[in-house]
Amino acid sequence: MSGFRREASDILDELDALRSADAPTHGGRVLSYVYDSGLSALDELAAEAARRVQPVNGLDPTTFVSVAAMERGVIGFARSVLGGDAGGGRGSGDVVVGSVTSGGTESCLLAVKSARDAWRAARLGSPRVPRLVAPVTVHAAFHKAAHYFGVELDLVPVDPSTGTVTPAAIEERLGDDVALVVLSAPSYPFASLDPIADVAAITAERGIALHVDACIGGFALAFWPEPLPAWDLSVPGVTSLSADLHKYGYAPKGASVLLTRGRDRQRHQYFATTGWPGYPVVNPTMTGSKPAGPLAAAWAITEALGALGFAELTAQAARATAALRAAVDGIEGLRVVGSPTGPLLAVAADEDAPVTSRVDPHHWADAARSAGWQLQLQPGLAQSDGTRLPHTTHLTVTPVTERVLPELIAALVAAADEVRGIPQIDGGAALAGLVEALPGFGDDGGLSALSGGEALAGLAAGLDSDTAAAILGAAGLLGGEGALPDRLAPVLALVEALPGPLTERLLVELLARVVEPPADGR
């Protein structure tokens, strides 16, 4: 086309060059973020389906009726495999309805919005702030939802050795101001399956809504080859459930489903207005205009695989997960946290092992990364009851992992051997070093006299962008093209040691600077 500023081939070549710096999305070497079915034909089908609806606007399914048809199909499949067809009648209060969203975060946001609005509708004029009760392992999306929708987030401590919460601990937090209880199936940090049936019995008796966040595991647990405790919409008292199609549904980002029991409850999810001179606006999700591509890809995948195809892929992931768990159990100095459910693992240092034999999970992940395997480092966390959750390394296991097990296990064993006995990085020492590296340290007449934590805690409030960038630069985290350092253990040590609000402010600055164009505009 004569109107192109650059040749299309040059643009695509540059895109390929940019992509060459990315972590590999296929092949099983990245054990987080990506969900590789190992079926190239499935990827091609999804890509072609998305391409065919590329111009379609999902805003209006009455104009683009294919959107409505595909969404009905996806919701119907999700409802059938996630317990939504079990029990109950077909009245408005019993039927399970749903929406396809842009991802797990949006599904969780909408579940909280619906719960808040239903709670408010039942208590017109109440000045109280509704509460959301959940284990501390609940996904960060619910922190975001509480922040966005003015809901108080009440986090319940879990057992540090297993990552599990007790029904009694949840029940102790319940009251008339609770709009929603959220449990995970399973939790992302530790792969623990929360006691959904037991808590559902408690919340149902009290008339409190219960959401099951199955975003990461829903489409795997639905086909898990081993018996599991009841966890889905077949459990009486579960009022909504979220599950991501772009995880173990193997669709491209972003596609998720939010299923809700009862039409009237689900209608709280919607936004509608005729209060402007344009077209009437009715949105079931957070967005207005939205691509139809992820929906089309998810629909095509569910049509191609069906329940049998999903079961076969899940069996591969389950076998790989069992093999990896056995491998970690056999590595001196490491332990799997708790009794993980589904295709996830969290690995911590074995505190029962002699100090010289322990393996720090963050050093372990760094060593594995240097060998070409990307695991996900997770910081420790102090709970409100004074206990502390261990810092861990997370592994997400997909069907393709089974193909690379011999190579992966050998790399994990070698990585442990490489770092065994090396102690966890002292976050306090790292913090002190960071403070000393700050520009102007020792020239302010007071900063240098404070401890690292005291010096930095005061910076959290009102921290401007340039100061935040200076701190990031002192930590060696700013100045590249978005790539993190080769060793992430020191970074995570700082995350644990820094005051939470300051860490969050610095991470905001880091991500904002990564995508900020250079000053010359090129």
RODREN-799309 format. One record per residue (C-alpha): x, y, z; residue number from 1. Coordinates in steps of 0.02 Angstrom, whole numbers, padded with zeros to 5 digits. Layout:
N
((X Y Z) NUM);
...
END
This chain:
522
((00000 00000 00000) 1);
((00071 00169 -00049) 2);
((00013 00251 00113) 3);
((00126 00146 00225) 4);
((00265 00246 00308) 5);
((00373 00088 00314) 6);
((00377 -00074 00219) 7);
((00270 -00207 00302) 8);
((00412 -00334 00293) 9);
((00528 -00214 00386) 10);
((00399 -00185 00522) 11);
((00373 -00372 00546) 12);
((00560 -00403 00548) 13);
((00577 -00274 00686) 14);
((00435 -00357 00781) 15);
((00526 -00523 00769) 16);
((00683 -00440 00834) 17);
((00587 -00367 00981) 18);
((00507 -00535 01018) 19);
((00677 -00620 01019) 20);
((00710 -00539 01189) 21);
((00552 -00615 01264) 22);
((00545 -00769 01371) 23);
((00492 -00918 01264) 24);
((00305 -00944 01263) 25);
((00315 -01124 01203) 26);
((00421 -01274 01245) 27);
((00398 -01283 01433) 28);
((00547 -01178 01489) 29);
((00442 -01043 01572) 30);
((00347 -01111 01722) 31);
((00232 -00962 01749) 32);
((00126 -00842 01644) 33);
((00108 -00956 01492) 34);
((00001 -01111 01466) 35);
((00065 -01218 01327) 36);
((-00047 -01361 01271) 37);
((00093 -01429 01163) 38);
((-00028 -01438 01016) 39);
((00028 -01325 00875) 40);
((-00133 -01362 00780) 41);
((-00233 -01294 00926) 42);
((-00131 -01134 00926) 43);
((-00157 -01115 00739) 44);
((-00344 -01143 00756) 45);
((-00355 -01011 00893) 46);
((-00253 -00886 00790) 47);
((-00360 -00912 00635) 48);
((-00522 -00897 00733) 49);
((-00462 -00734 00809) 50);
((-00407 -00668 00640) 51);
((-00578 -00700 00562) 52);
((-00665 -00588 00689) 53);
((-00527 -00457 00697) 54);
((-00639 -00312 00639) 55);
((-00783 -00363 00753) 56);
((-00828 -00253 00902) 57);
((-00888 -00355 01051) 58);
((-00974 -00201 01121) 59);
((-01140 -00242 01039) 60);
((-01190 -00426 01019) 61);
((-01354 -00371 00938) 62);
((-01258 -00295 00793) 63);
((-01121 -00427 00789) 64);
((-01228 -00578 00827) 65);
((-01081 -00697 00811) 66);
((-01019 -00626 00977) 67);
((-01179 -00678 01065) 68);
((-01175 -00851 00986) 69);
((-00994 -00883 01034) 70);
((-01019 -00817 01210) 71);
((-01169 -00930 01234) 72);
((-01065 -01077 01179) 73);
((-00917 -01037 01292) 74);
((-01027 -01002 01444) 75);
((-01125 -01161 01413) 76);
((-00966 -01265 01406) 77);
((-00896 -01182 01563) 78);
((-01059 -01205 01656) 79);
((-01066 -01389 01613) 80);
((-00889 -01429 01671) 81);
((-00885 -01313 01823) 82);
((-01037 -01384 01912) 83);
((-01162 -01256 01851) 84);
((-01282 -01385 01781) 85);
((-01289 -01485 01944) 86);
((-01438 -01475 02059) 87);
((-01560 -01336 02081) 88);
((-01703 -01287 01969) 89);
((-01712 -01171 01822) 90);
((-01791 -01023 01908) 91);
((-01703 -00856 01903) 92);
((-01629 -00886 02075) 93);
((-01555 -01055 02031) 94);
((-01496 -01045 01852) 95);
((-01310 -01015 01826) 96);
((-01276 -00876 01702) 97);
((-01113 -00795 01651) 98);
((-01005 -00679 01550) 99);
((-00842 -00694 01456) 100);
((-00719 -00563 01520) 101);
((-00546 -00503 01472) 102);
((-00460 -00605 01607) 103);
((-00459 -00663 01786) 104);
((-00437 -00490 01859) 105);
((-00592 -00425 01771) 106);
((-00690 -00579 01823) 107);
((-00639 -00551 02004) 108);
((-00677 -00364 01995) 109);
((-00851 -00399 01930) 110);
((-00884 -00531 02062) 111);
((-00842 -00403 02197) 112);
((-00945 -00267 02114) 113);
((-01096 -00381 02105) 114);
((-01076 -00430 02287) 115);
((-01055 -00250 02344) 116);
((-01207 -00190 02247) 117);
((-01315 -00336 02306) 118);
((-01263 -00301 02485) 119);
((-01304 -00116 02466) 120);
((-01472 -00155 02386) 121);
((-01521 -00260 02536) 122);
((-01468 -00123 02658) 123);
((-01527 00040 02580) 124);
((-01460 00188 02674) 125);
((-01331 00092 02775) 126);
((-01177 00200 02810) 127);
((-01066 00049 02838) 128);
((-00926 -00003 02723) 129);
((-00950 -00183 02661) 130);
((-00813 -00309 02698) 131);
((-00734 -00443 02590) 132);
((-00667 -00589 02692) 133);
((-00534 -00701 02615) 134);
((-00376 -00797 02660) 135);
((-00215 -00697 02643) 136);
((-00173 -00810 02494) 137);
((-00317 -00739 02392) 138);
((-00262 -00667 02225) 139);
((-00204 -00486 02218) 140);
((-00350 -00450 02101) 141);
((-00460 -00442 02255) 142);
((-00346 -00310 02331) 143);
((-00376 -00211 02172) 144);
((-00563 -00242 02179) 145);
((-00573 -00183 02360) 146);
((-00474 -00027 02314) 147);
((-00581 00012 02161) 148);
((-00751 -00021 02239) 149);
((-00729 00046 02415) 150);
((-00738 -00122 02502) 151);
((-00639 -00165 02658) 152);
((-00524 -00313 02628) 153);
((-00515 -00425 02783) 154);
((-00375 -00552 02760) 155);
((-00372 -00710 02865) 156);
((-00202 -00787 02908) 157);
((-00161 -00960 02843) 158);
((-00051 -01099 02912) 159);
((00127 -01049 02862) 160);
((00180 -01230 02837) 161);
((00036 -01278 02722) 162);
((-00042 -01117 02657) 163);
((-00216 -01175 02710) 164);
((-00353 -01085 02805) 165);
((-00479 -01164 02924) 166);
((-00667 -01142 02909) 167);
((-00669 -01083 03090) 168);
((-00547 -00944 03050) 169);
((-00662 -00883 02912) 170);
((-00817 -00899 03019) 171);
((-00741 -00791 03157) 172);
((-00733 -00644 03036) 173);
((-00913 -00653 02977) 174);
((-01044 -00522 03016) 175);
((-01186 -00426 02939) 176);
((-01063 -00308 02854) 177);
((-00984 -00449 02752) 178);
((-01035 -00433 02570) 179);
((-00928 -00576 02505) 180);
((-00815 -00718 02557) 181);
((-00685 -00772 02429) 182);
((-00596 -00940 02426) 183);
((-00473 -01009 02300) 184);
((-00472 -01168 02197) 185);
((-00325 -01174 02212) 186);
((-00228 -01023 02279) 187);
((-00091 -00958 02166) 188);
((00047 -00939 02298) 189);
((00039 -01115 02374) 190);
((-00085 -01213 02266) 191);
((-00191 -01245 02421) 192);
((-00372 -01291 02393) 193);
((-00474 -01192 02517) 194);
((-00612 -01283 02617) 195);
((-00750 -01228 02500) 196);
((-00890 -01348 02547) 197);
((-00867 -01320 02734) 198);
((-00863 -01131 02717) 199);
((-01009 -01132 02594) 200);
((-01117 -01218 02724) 201);
((-01075 -01080 02847) 202);
((-01101 -00934 02727) 203);
((-01262 -01006 02655) 204);
((-01338 -01019 02829) 205);
((-01295 -00837 02860) 206);
((-01351 -00776 02689) 207);
((-01176 -00719 02639) 208);
((-01114 -00734 02461) 209);
((-00966 -00848 02423) 210);
((-00856 -00829 02269) 211);
((-00736 -00966 02214) 212);
((-00584 -00897 02125) 213);
((-00536 -01039 02008) 214);
((-00453 -00922 01884) 215);
((-00290 -01017 01874) 216);
((-00350 -01193 01909) 217);
((-00532 -01205 01858) 218);
((-00512 -01282 01687) 219);
((-00382 -01404 01756) 220);
((-00471 -01456 01916) 221);
((-00630 -01486 01815) 222);
((-00539 -01631 01728) 223);
((-00416 -01681 01864) 224);
((-00387 -01870 01857) 225);
((-00390 -01892 02046) 226);
((-00538 -01865 02163) 227);
((-00546 -01691 02240) 228);
((-00649 -01613 02379) 229);
((-00802 -01523 02313) 230);
((-00752 -01350 02253) 231);
((-00860 -01288 02109) 232);
((-01038 -01227 02077) 233);
((-01107 -01398 02121) 234);
((-01077 -01348 02303) 235);
((-01234 -01270 02378) 236);
((-01193 -01096 02439) 237);
((-01065 -01054 02305) 238);
((-01140 -00900 02222) 239);
((-01009 -00863 02089) 240);
((-00852 -00936 02013) 241);
((-00715 -00868 01899) 242);
((-00604 -00973 01785) 243);
((-00482 -00916 01652) 244);
((-00495 -00981 01476) 245);
((-00322 -00911 01439) 246);
((-00242 -01023 01569) 247);
((-00292 -01206 01567) 248);
((-00421 -01167 01434) 249);
((-00267 -01138 01321) 250);
((-00343 -00985 01237) 251);
((-00237 -00832 01197) 252);
((-00243 -00685 01319) 253);
((-00366 -00623 01373) 254);
((-00518 -00729 01403) 255);
((-00601 -00783 01565) 256);
((-00774 -00830 01624) 257);
((-00873 -00768 01773) 258);
((-01017 -00882 01817) 259);
((-01152 -00823 01938) 260);
((-01294 -00916 02021) 261);
((-01455 -00820 01992) 262);
((-01504 -00698 01856) 263);
((-01549 -00560 01976) 264);
((-01382 -00569 02064) 265);
((-01287 -00568 01900) 266);
((-01377 -00412 01840) 267);
((-01285 -00313 01975) 268);
((-01131 -00344 01869) 269);
((-01198 -00238 01726) 270);
((-01182 -00052 01694) 271);
((-01316 00036 01592) 272);
((-01355 00217 01555) 273);
((-01467 00318 01440) 274);
((-01410 00480 01521) 275);
((-01319 00549 01372) 276);
((-01373 00596 01195) 277);
((-01283 00452 01112) 278);
((-01331 00269 01096) 279);
((-01395 00178 01252) 280);
((-01246 00099 01340) 281);
((-01261 -00074 01418) 282);
((-01101 -00160 01473) 283);
((-01093 -00330 01558) 284);
((-00907 -00307 01591) 285);
((-00788 -00165 01632) 286);
((-00751 -00122 01451) 287);
((-00857 -00048 01313) 288);
((-00779 -00084 01145) 289);
((-00682 -00246 01154) 290);
((-00602 -00368 01035) 291);
((-00694 -00525 00986) 292);
((-00532 -00618 00949) 293);
((-00499 -00697 01120) 294);
((-00682 -00751 01131) 295);
((-00675 -00828 00957) 296);
((-00514 -00919 00999) 297);
((-00585 -00986 01163) 298);
((-00744 -01041 01076) 299);
((-00646 -01130 00939) 300);
((-00538 -01220 01068) 301);
((-00686 -01282 01170) 302);
((-00770 -01341 01011) 303);
((-00613 -01431 00953) 304);
((-00562 -01513 01116) 305);
((-00724 -01545 01205) 306);
((-00721 -01624 01377) 307);
((-00620 -01774 01317) 308);
((-00482 -01666 01242) 309);
((-00469 -01560 01399) 310);
((-00461 -01718 01505) 311);
((-00316 -01785 01401) 312);
((-00218 -01623 01416) 313);
((-00253 -01612 01602) 314);
((-00191 -01790 01626) 315);
((-00025 -01740 01547) 316);
((-00009 -01591 01664) 317);
((-00057 -01699 01814) 318);
((00076 -01829 01774) 319);
((00207 -01693 01752) 320);
((00155 -01611 01916) 321);
((00171 -01775 02010) 322);
((00342 -01806 01935) 323);
((00404 -01633 01981) 324);
((00337 -01648 02157) 325);
((00427 -01814 02178) 326);
((00585 -01736 02108) 327);
((00579 -01591 02231) 328);
((00544 -01711 02374) 329);
((00705 -01798 02326) 330);
((00812 -01640 02330) 331);
((00896 -01617 02497) 332);
((00862 -01446 02569) 333);
((00699 -01409 02479) 334);
((00517 -01449 02518) 335);
((00351 -01433 02429) 336);
((00236 -01319 02529) 337);
((00083 -01410 02597) 338);
((-00019 -01527 02490) 339);
((-00040 -01437 02324) 340);
((-00195 -01464 02220) 341);
((-00191 -01454 02032) 342);
((-00046 -01414 01915) 343);
((00047 -01294 02031) 344);
((00187 -01308 02158) 345);
((00268 -01192 02284) 346);
((00442 -01240 02344) 347);
((00522 -01177 02504) 348);
((00683 -01212 02599) 349);
((00674 -01366 02709) 350);
((00698 -01292 02882) 351);
((00719 -01466 02955) 352);
((00876 -01495 02853) 353);
((01046 -01444 02923) 354);
((01091 -01265 02880) 355);
((01231 -01321 02768) 356);
((01111 -01431 02670) 357);
((00969 -01308 02647) 358);
((00929 -01237 02477) 359);
((00863 -01061 02469) 360);
((00721 -01065 02342) 361);
((00766 -00896 02269) 362);
((00948 -00941 02241) 363);
((00883 -01105 02168) 364);
((00769 -01013 02046) 365);
((00911 -00898 01994) 366);
((01025 -01047 01961) 367);
((00889 -01132 01859) 368);
((00863 -00972 01761) 369);
((01047 -00965 01716) 370);
((01023 -01139 01643) 371);
((00876 -01081 01537) 372);
((00726 -01121 01649) 373);
((00618 -00981 01717) 374);
((00535 -01011 01884) 375);
((00440 -00877 01980) 376);
((00509 -00806 02143) 377);
((00382 -00762 02278) 378);
((00425 -00655 02430) 379);
((00388 -00703 02609) 380);
((00247 -00611 02697) 381);
((00211 -00562 02877) 382);
((00032 -00605 02927) 383);
((-00078 -00506 03044) 384);
((-00064 -00640 03180) 385);
((00125 -00620 03187) 386);
((00168 -00776 03088) 387);
((00267 -00766 02928) 388);
((00239 -00855 02764) 389);
((00400 -00923 02689) 390);
((00478 -00853 02533) 391);
((00455 -00980 02395) 392);
((00476 -01020 02212) 393);
((00320 -01054 02110) 394);
((00303 -01178 01967) 395);
((00156 -01182 01847) 396);
((00150 -01349 01757) 397);
((00069 -01369 01585) 398);
((00041 -01518 01469) 399);
((00201 -01483 01373) 400);
((00302 -01497 01534) 401);
((00285 -01686 01524) 402);
((00390 -01687 01364) 403);
((00537 -01596 01445) 404);
((00534 -01680 01616) 405);
((00703 -01768 01604) 406);
((00793 -01608 01555) 407);
((00696 -01501 01678) 408);
((00721 -01616 01828) 409);
((00906 -01631 01791) 410);
((00918 -01440 01786) 411);
((00824 -01421 01950) 412);
((00936 -01548 02037) 413);
((01092 -01466 01967) 414);
((01031 -01293 02020) 415);
((01003 -01355 02198) 416);
((01176 -01432 02203) 417);
((01249 -01266 02144) 418);
((01172 -01160 02283) 419);
((01153 -01283 02426) 420);
((01211 -01206 02590) 421);
((01210 -01026 02525) 422);
((01105 -00929 02650) 423);
((00956 -00823 02607) 424);
((01004 -00645 02565) 425);
((00996 -00532 02717) 426);
((00861 -00408 02673) 427);
((00917 -00287 02808) 428);
((01094 -00282 02741) 429);
((01029 -00258 02565) 430);
((00919 -00117 02628) 431);
((01064 -00031 02713) 432);
((01168 -00045 02555) 433);
((01027 00030 02454) 434);
((01012 00179 02572) 435);
((01200 00211 02563) 436);
((01192 00207 02373) 437);
((01056 00339 02363) 438);
((01108 00504 02283) 439);
((01144 00632 02417) 440);
((01164 00505 02556) 441);
((01256 00584 02702) 442);
((01224 00761 02637) 443);
((01049 00784 02705) 444);
((01093 00805 02886) 445);
((00984 00661 02943) 446);
((00953 00522 02819) 447);
((01121 00439 02851) 448);
((01088 00433 03037) 449);
((00934 00323 03016) 450);
((00925 00137 02991) 451);
((00885 00078 02815) 452);
((00703 00044 02853) 453);
((00678 00209 02946) 454);
((00764 00308 02809) 455);
((00659 00234 02672) 456);
((00493 00221 02764) 457);
((00483 00410 02768) 458);
((00500 00417 02579) 459);
((00344 00316 02544) 460);
((00223 00460 02568) 461);
((00226 00584 02427) 462);
((00372 00505 02337) 463);
((00398 00594 02172) 464);
((00446 00506 02011) 465);
((00625 00568 02004) 466);
((00663 00513 02182) 467);
((00582 00345 02148) 468);
((00690 00328 01993) 469);
((00845 00371 02096) 470);
((00805 00232 02219) 471);
((00777 00110 02077) 472);
((00941 00163 01999) 473);
((01031 00137 02164) 474);
((00958 -00038 02169) 475);
((01018 -00072 01992) 476);
((00841 -00088 01926) 477);
((00830 00057 01806) 478);
((00917 00101 01647) 479);
((00887 -00049 01534) 480);
((00753 -00097 01409) 481);
((00639 -00176 01537) 482);
((00741 -00331 01573) 483);
((00769 -00376 01755) 484);
((00940 -00421 01825) 485);
((01004 -00596 01795) 486);
((00989 -00632 01981) 487);
((00820 -00596 02057) 488);
((00853 -00658 02235) 489);
((00928 -00489 02286) 490);
((00777 -00399 02213) 491);
((00655 -00508 02310) 492);
((00757 -00482 02468) 493);
((00729 -00296 02448) 494);
((00544 -00323 02414) 495);
((00530 -00414 02580) 496);
((00635 -00288 02677) 497);
((00562 -00125 02610) 498);
((00403 -00052 02685) 499);
((00256 -00116 02582) 500);
((00191 00054 02521) 501);
((00365 00103 02466) 502);
((00391 -00060 02372) 503);
((00227 -00035 02282) 504);
((00271 00145 02236) 505);
((00440 00092 02168) 506);
((00364 -00049 02066) 507);
((00240 00074 01992) 508);
((00386 00185 01941) 509);
((00483 00039 01869) 510);
((00340 -00020 01758) 511);
((00296 00158 01706) 512);
((00476 00195 01656) 513);
((00492 00033 01558) 514);
((00361 00091 01432) 515);
((00402 00277 01435) 516);
((00468 00339 01267) 517);
((00639 00422 01268) 518);
((00646 00610 01286) 519);
((00691 00634 01102) 520);
((00530 00543 01053) 521);
((00615 00407 00952) 522);
END
